[in-house]
Amino acid sequence: MSERSNPRARWLDEPVVDPESIKAETVAYFRALDEAATQRYHFRHADEEGGLRFIEAVPDRGELVAIKQAELTSAGRLHRYSWEHLEDEHGGLADQAIDPEEDLLEIIPTEEFQRVWTQ
């Protein structure tokens, strides 16, 4: 049986992806950014459903990366994401660099972000 007609033969040659090691690397990346940050930026974004997203971002390799994110739903529920809690059934920390102009983010004072984050 050739490799073309045997899908298992091809599958066995592909590298094995370990979800736990990927998660550990992701946590380590965001934690390192958070702990080493000397400059932090804070933004707010209103979504179409009336919810608000608050973001703390740091520069990394010429891009802004969200390291903390608080989402306040239109129903008043608050969901927080960071390296300590990357995701849940409601959402997760942004996994792409952010562009404040393209993403329509409003710059906010650090205190406003902290007020929401520590609720």
Stockholm file with secondary structure:
# STOCKHOLM 1.0

chainA/1-119         MSERSNPRARWLDEPVVDPESIKAETVAYFRALDEAATQRYHFRHADEEGGLRFIEAVPDRGELVAIKQAELTSAGRLHRYSWEHLEDEHGGLADQAIDPEEDLLEIIPTEEFQRVWTQ
#=GR chainA/1-119 SS CCTTTCHHHHHHHSCCCCHHHHHHHHHHHHHHHHHHCSCCEEEEEECTTSCEEEEEEEEETTEEEEEEEEEECTTSCEEEEETTBCEETTEECCCSCBCTTTTTCEECCHHHHHHHHTC
#=GC SS_cons         CCTTTCHHHHHHHSCCCCHHHHHHHHHHHHHHHHHHCSCCEEEEEECTTSCEEEEEEEEETTEEEEEEEEEECTTSCEEEEETTBCEETTEECCCSCBCTTTTTCEECCHHHHHHHHTC
//
